[in-house]
């Protein structure tokens, strides 16, 4: 989407002294409404390209340029401190996350500035701020991308007992997670992980985790069915997390396409 002009706020034109005064210099109300950002000086030129503005307006603009220079100097100093926290967190191996951090800082800054100093027509200004805020919320979620799956997983886990994992430690110092189990009587009911896993009632016999007959097979079957449902819901939580992430990426792309060139005047 290419950059498009935006109607100027009449209040901004009056602030610059561009509205008609008693000497009939400047814009009429109708002319102000026809002005767009990027073309605001067009009506100050006659057919031959000669400026048709009075000395007072020239001095007024010269004063504005001086104020702009001072403003830019202050902003350069201010940016040094505002961006320092963001810049020092950037590393070349962060990839998209570093880009997200920059966009978050920049959009926060833009929303604050546009709210206080934006000079497009109010309707346009409100739309720009709303779309920037929506983009900012998406970027914040992407910045903590693990939460796409951590939150739905935590919600599932809150409805089930805390399963224990059997961890096998090897002589070389490595370890392996071997399934989910829950206490039953003197042993554990659960299912091993990996290929061709065993499931049922287990007890430690002579230091080994042995699958044996359950003292209460009905309870064992109930716990195994509960565990199966738990894993199904965990799988669905991960799938939902991927869907939510894809949805945010799609929405972010659309927001950038529709607004990237119109956010900044």
N, C-alpha and C positions, 0 to 999 in steps of 0.2 A: 504494500500500500504506500503510495507516494505522499510526501508532505503536502498538507492542505492548509490554506489560510483560515484564520478564525476571526469572527467579528470582534471588534474592539468594544470594550466596556466604555460607554459614554462618560462614566465618572473618571476613568483614566484619562480620557481626552481633555476633560476639564481641568484635571490635575496638572497636565502639561501646558495648560493655557491655549489649547487648540480650539476651544469653543469660540463662537463669535462674541466679540466685546462691543463696546459702544462705537468703536472705529470700524466695525464690520470686518475686522481681520479674523482669520481662523475658519473653522468649520461651522456650518449650520447644523441644527439637530438632525436634519435629513442626511447631510453629508457624513456626519459622525456615524450614523447607523449603517452607512454604506462602506465604511472603512474596514479593512482587514489587517491583521497583524502581518507585517511584511510589506504592506502597501500604504502605510499610514501617511507618507509624505507626498503621494501622487497629486493630491489636490492643491499642494502648495507650489506647484509648478504651472506656469501658463503654457500656451501652445508652443512657444519658442523655447521652452525649458528654462525660462527666467524665473527666479524665485519671486513670489509675490507676497512676501512677508515683511512686516515692519521691523524697525531697528529694535524695538522693545522685545519682540519675539525672538530675534536673533540673540540678544543678550540673555534672555531667559534660557535659551537652549545652551548657550555657552556655559552658563552657571550650572546647568544640569550635567554637562560633560565633566566639569570639575568635580561635582559631587559623585559622579559615576567612577572617576578615577580613584577618589578616596575610598569609595565603597569597595571597588575591586581590590585595593590594597588590603583593606580590613578583611575581606573575604579570603584572600590568599593566606593571611596569617591564621584566620579562623579554621580554614580547611586543613592546615598543617596539623592542628591538634585534633580536629574532628575525625580525620581519616587515619590518623596514626594507629589507632587500635585495630582498624580493619586491615591496613597494609601489613602490619607486623605479624598478622596471623596467616598471611598468604604464603603457600609453599608450592613449588612447581609440580609436586606429585599429587596435589589435591584435586586437580582437574576441575570438574563442574562445580564442586563445592566452593572453591575460591571465587569463581565467577558469581555464584549465588551471594556470597558475602558482600561483594562489591555492589551488586544490584540492590541488596537490602539497605545498605548504607545510603546509596544514592537515592532510592525511592523515598526513604524516610526524610531525607533532606529536601527532596523535591516537594513532597506533600506539605511539609511545614512552610516552605517558601511560597508555593502556589496558594495556600490558604491565606497567607498574610499579604502577598504582593501580586498575585496573578491579575492580569489586566485584560483577559479575554472576557467576553460576555458571560454573565453569571451562570447561565444554563450550561455553557461549554466548560466553564471552570469547575462546576460541581460534577459534571460527568467525568472530567479528567481526574479529579481527586478520587472519585468513587472507583474508577477503573484501576487507578494506581494502588489504592488500598487493597482491592481484591487481588491484584498481582502480588502485592507484598505478603499477604496471608499465604498464598500458594508457595512463594519462595521460602517463607519461614518453615512451612511443612517439609519442603524439599531439603532444607538445611539440616533437618533431623529426620533423614529418610528412613532410619530404622523404625521410627514410630509408626510407619505405615503398617508394619506387621506386628510390632511390639504391643500396640494398643489392643488390636483385636485378639491377639494371643492371650494377653493379660485378662481380657474380659472372659474368655473361655476358661482359663485356668481358675478364675475366681469361683466358678460353678462346680469345680471338681476338687477332690482331696489332693493333697500334695503327694505326687508320686515320687518314689525314690529311684534313682538310677544306679544300676550295678556298674561299677567302674573297675576294669581290669588293668592292673599295673604290671608292666613288663620289666624284665631285668635290665634292659638298656635305658630305663627311666621313662619310657613312653607309657601312654595309657589309652584306654579305649572305653567309650560309653556303650553299655550293653543292654539297653532297653528300659522299660518303665515297670515298676513293681509297687505293690501296696501290701502292707502287713496284713496277715491273716493267721490267727492262732500263733503257733511257734515258727511260722515260716512266712513266705512271701508269695503272692499271686501276681502274675504278670506275663509279659511277653518279651523275649529277647529281641534285639535288633540284628540287622545284617541278613545274610542269605540263609534260607531254611531255618528260621528261628523256632525255638521251642517256646511253648506257652503252657501255662497251668500253674500248679502249686509246687513251690520250690522250698527246700531247706538246705542249710549248710551241714553237710555230713563229711566228717574227716577233712575239713578244710575246703571241700569242694561244694559248689552250688549245684545241687542235684534236683532233677525233676522227679517227684514221687507222687503217689496217690494222695489225694486231698482228704483231710479228715472231715470236710464238709463240702462235697462236690457242688451242691446247690449254690452255696455262697461263692465258691470259686468261679462257677459259671456266671454268676451275677457280676462279680468284679471284672471278669474278662469282657463281658458285654459292655460294662461301663467304660472300660479302657478302650475298647474299639470305638465307641461313640466319641470318646475324648479325642482320639486321633483323627477321626473324621472331621470334627469341628475345628481342630488345629489346622488341618489341611485347608479347610474352607476359609479359615482366618487368613492364611497366607495368600490364598487366591484372591480374597477380597482386598488385601493390602496391595497386591499387584494391580488390581483393577482401579483402586483409588489413586495409586501412583500414576498409572497411564492416563486417568481422567484429568489429573492435575497438569500433566505434561501437555495434553491436548488443549486444555483451557488456557494454559500459559502461552502456548503458541498463538492462539487466537487473539488473546489480549495484546500481545506484542505486535501482531500484524495490524490490529485495528487502532492501536493507540501510541505506539512507540514514537512516531513522528509528530503526534499532536500533543503529547504530554508537555513538551517544552516549547515555549513560544518562539 
